[in-house]
């Protein structure tokens, strides 16, 4: 009874990162890496200049497609016959960095 609260017009919903960052839930991988979280969509086709998650000799890495080569985060180019050993996992859609305060010794 009584008057409705005027505050109801200003109620905000909580931010849902899954809703914002994940377009295809059934084909999305969330990879926890050191200092970051990488969101990979396996349903999206990767094109030139896209960052992709890939596996090389059993080790997961990120790289950028450039021409007929794959450029790793270290700046090394994987090309030619070496690409036969690469398995593309999917296209990276987002990278969330973990930011923590620097740990300084107390004096």
ABEGO torsion letter per residue (X at the ends): XEBBBAAAAABBBBBBAAAAABABAAABBBBBBBGBBBBBBAABBBBBGBBBBBBBGGBBBBBBBBEABBBBAAGBBBBEAAAAABBBAEBBABBBBBBBBBBBBBX
